[in-house]
């Protein structure tokens, strides 16, 4: 039986403050802070995930809010 696996990109809940951001991990490694969706896509591109679909739950796991939640 196959166990469920996390998608390669995980975007964590917003951290609120003067410049709200979301921590991003790719393949269980921290890659930085995203301040908008474009940052997530750029992190993925740099990691070799050229055709990332941020709405595909098999590619991106959004924690406590989707790609429209930043602040």
N, C-alpha and C positions, 0 to 999 in steps of 0.2 A: 504494500500500500504506500503510495506517495504522500509525503507530508506536504502541507501547504508551505510555500516559500514566499519571502518578501520580494517585492519587485526590486529591480536594481537601484532605483532612485527612491529615497525616502525624504520627504519634506516635513519637518517637524512643526509643531504649533508655533504661532507667532510669539515673539518676544517683544513686548510693548515698551515704548519709551519714545525719546525724541525722534529716532529713526527706527521704526519697527522693522524687524527682519525675521526670517525663518531659517533655522539651521538646515543644511542639506548634507545627506550622506549618499554616496554612490558605492554600491557593493560593500556596504558596512564600513566605509571609511569616510570620515568627515572631509568635506571639500570646501566648505565655506558658508557664508551668510548670504542669503538671497533677500534682496529688497523689493524684488518684483519677479514676475514670471520669466522675463527675459534672462535673468540671472540663472535660474534653474536650467533653462535650455542651454545656456552657455557652459555651465558646469558639465552638463551631460555631453555636449559636443567635445569638450576638452578630454573627457573620459572615453571618447570613441563611440558614443551613442548618438550618431549623426541625425537619425530620423526619429528622435524622441517625440512621442505623442503625449503631452502632459495630461490628457484626459483619459488615457488608457490605464486602467488600474493594474494591468500586468506589467506596465513600465514604470509608473510613478505611484507611490503610496503617500497620499496626503493625510497628515495627522491633524485632526481638529480644524477642519476647514479646507476647502479645495483651492484651486488656483486663483480664485477671486478674493481670497481672504488674506490681507496683508496688514491691516491695522484695525 
